[in-house]
Amino acid sequence: MIIVNELKPGTTFEYDRNIYQVLNLDLNKTAMRQMVVKVKVRNLRSGVINEISFVGGDKVEQAHIDKKEMQYLYDAGEALVFMDTETYEQIEIPKSRLEWQMQFMKENDMVNVTMYQSEVLGVALPDKVALQIVECEPAVKGDTATSATKNAKLETGLEIRVPLFIQNGEMVLISTADGKYSGRA
């Protein structure tokens, strides 16, 4: 059990039969009342972000999340197929759970699949991924008064904004947190 006053960003816990990961924490103590702990969390089963309020001193059950490195094999229509490279066991994860992550994965990539008591929760992506640009607008000469950008499409179908000097076929680093250009690979 964890006392809610001691929660930190990144901590995972179980509450109301759901598994949450702490994103942010706000402790509010006034003179005449008990401490109120507002915790901004992400539901690891649904991906929904919301806020839960606790009274200082409340306890929650800690959730131990396991990560297993697996290879993304292919898109099977309604699900994505991953394989454990040690046991060759394959699992399918519904696309509805991986809508954001699908934009950063290509076939044969190694990813960390997150699990809680043998229940597959989803995929943990690295902070940045290298992807190839397959289509981008030409740069307009003289359009450099400020940090000018142009539209580009990546090999996974994700559309982003990149600096004018980036060309078709280049490898670029993309932040998986916000889906923005981060630099050349």
matplotlib code that plots the C-alpha trace (Angstrom):
import matplotlib.pyplot as plt

x = [0.0, 1.1, 0.0, -1.3, 0.8, 3.9, 2.8, 5.2, 4.9, 5.4, 4.1, 1.4, -1.3, -4.6, -7.8, -11.5, -10.4, -8.5, -4.7, -3.5, -0.1, 0.5, 1.2, 1.0, 0.3, -1.1, -1.1, -3.5, -3.5, -5.5, -5.5, -9.0, -9.2, -7.5, -5.0, -6.6, -4.4, -5.4, -3.7, -3.7, -3.6, -3.7, -5.9, -3.5, -6.4, -8.3, -5.7, -8.1, -6.5, -8.5, -8.1, -8.8, -9.0, -8.0, -7.9, -4.3, -3.4, -5.6, -3.9, -3.9, -2.5, 0.7, 0.6, 3.7, 3.8, 6.0, 7.6, 8.6, 10.6, 8.8, 9.0, 6.1, 5.3, 2.3, -1.1, -3.8, -6.8, -8.4, -5.2, -1.4, 0.7, 3.8, 6.3, 8.5, 11.9, 13.0, 9.9, 8.5, 5.1, 2.8, 0.2, -2.4, -3.2, -6.4, -5.8, -8.2, -5.6, -2.7, -4.1, -1.4, 1.5, 0.7, 1.9, 5.5, 5.9, 6.9, 7.1, 10.0, 10.6, 11.4, 9.0, 8.2, 4.8, 3.4, 1.6, -0.1, -0.6, -0.4, -3.0, -1.6, -2.0, -0.3, 3.1, 5.6, 7.4, 10.9, 11.1, 12.1, 11.9, 13.7, 11.3, 11.8, 10.1, 8.2, 6.6, 7.2, 6.4, 9.1, 10.7, 9.6, 12.7, 12.7, 10.3, 12.8, 12.0, 11.1, 11.5, 9.6, 8.3, 6.5, 4.3, 5.8, 4.4, 6.3, 6.5, 4.0, 1.4, 1.9, 1.9, 4.2, 5.8, 9.5, 12.1, 12.5, 15.9, 14.4, 14.0, 12.2, 13.9, 15.6, 15.5, 14.2, 13.7, 10.1, 9.1, 6.6, 5.2, 3.7, 4.4, 6.6, 9.9, 12.9, 15.9, 17.7, 18.5]
y = [0.0, 3.5, 6.6, 9.1, 11.9, 10.0, 9.5, 10.7, 11.2, 7.9, 5.8, 3.2, 2.2, 0.3, 2.2, 1.3, -1.8, 0.3, 0.8, 4.4, 6.1, 9.4, 12.3, 15.2, 15.7, 18.7, 18.8, 21.4, 22.0, 24.8, 25.6, 24.3, 21.3, 18.0, 17.9, 17.3, 15.4, 16.0, 13.4, 13.8, 10.3, 8.2, 5.1, 2.4, 0.3, 3.0, 5.8, 8.4, 11.2, 12.5, 13.8, 11.9, 13.7, 11.9, 13.0, 13.2, 9.8, 7.7, 4.5, 2.9, -0.4, -0.2, -1.8, -3.5, -3.0, -5.4, -4.5, -7.2, -6.4, -7.7, -7.3, -5.7, -8.1, -6.9, -5.3, -8.1, -5.8, -5.2, -5.8, -5.6, -8.7, -8.8, -11.6, -12.5, -13.0, -15.5, -17.9, -17.0, -16.6, -14.1, -11.8, -9.5, -6.1, -4.4, -1.3, 0.7, 0.5, 1.6, 4.5, 6.9, 4.4, 3.1, 6.4, 5.7, 2.0, 0.2, -3.5, -5.4, -2.6, -3.7, -2.2, -2.7, -4.3, -3.3, -5.9, -6.1, -9.5, -11.1, -8.6, -6.8, -3.0, -1.6, -0.5, 1.8, 3.8, 5.3, 9.1, 9.6, 7.4, 7.8, 7.7, 8.4, 11.2, 9.9, 13.1, 16.8, 20.2, 22.1, 25.0, 28.4, 30.7, 33.8, 32.3, 32.4, 35.5, 33.3, 29.7, 28.6, 25.0, 22.9, 19.8, 16.4, 12.9, 10.0, 6.3, 5.4, 7.9, 10.5, 14.1, 16.6, 20.1, 20.1, 22.9, 24.0, 22.3, 18.8, 16.9, 13.7, 10.5, 12.0, 10.3, 12.5, 12.1, 12.5, 12.9, 10.2, 12.5, 15.1, 13.8, 16.8, 17.0, 16.8, 16.8, 14.8, 11.2]
z = [0.0, -0.8, 1.1, -1.5, -0.1, -1.2, -4.9, -7.5, -11.3, -13.0, -10.1, -11.0, -8.6, -8.6, -7.5, -8.2, -10.2, -12.6, -13.1, -13.1, -13.8, -12.0, -14.3, -11.8, -8.1, -6.3, -2.4, -0.9, 2.8, 4.4, 8.2, 9.0, 6.7, 6.0, 3.2, -0.3, -2.7, -6.4, -8.7, -12.4, -13.8, -17.0, -17.0, -18.4, -19.7, -21.6, -22.0, -20.6, -18.5, -15.5, -12.0, -8.8, -5.4, -2.2, 1.4, 2.9, 4.4, 2.1, 0.8, -2.7, -3.8, -5.8, -9.3, -10.6, -14.4, -16.3, -19.6, -22.1, -25.3, -28.3, -32.1, -34.0, -36.8, -38.8, -38.9, -38.7, -39.5, -36.1, -34.1, -34.3, -33.9, -31.6, -31.1, -28.1, -29.8, -27.1, -27.0, -30.5, -28.7, -30.6, -29.1, -30.6, -29.2, -30.5, -32.6, -30.4, -27.6, -29.8, -31.9, -30.8, -30.8, -34.3, -35.8, -34.5, -35.2, -38.4, -39.0, -37.4, -34.7, -31.2, -28.6, -24.9, -24.4, -20.9, -18.8, -15.5, -14.0, -17.5, -18.9, -21.9, -21.4, -24.5, -25.8, -24.2, -26.9, -26.6, -26.2, -29.8, -33.0, -36.3, -39.3, -43.0, -44.9, -47.9, -49.1, -48.3, -49.8, -51.7, -49.8, -50.9, -51.5, -49.3, -46.8, -43.9, -41.9, -38.9, -38.2, -41.3, -41.6, -44.2, -44.2, -44.4, -44.5, -42.7, -43.7, -41.0, -42.4, -39.7, -41.0, -39.2, -39.7, -40.5, -41.2, -44.8, -45.3, -44.8, -48.1, -49.3, -48.2, -45.1, -41.7, -38.9, -35.2, -33.9, -30.3, -29.3, -26.5, -28.8, -32.4, -33.4, -35.3, -33.0, -35.4, -38.1, -37.4]

ax = plt.figure().add_subplot(projection="3d")
ax.plot(x, y, z, "-o")
ax.set_aspect("equal")
plt.show()
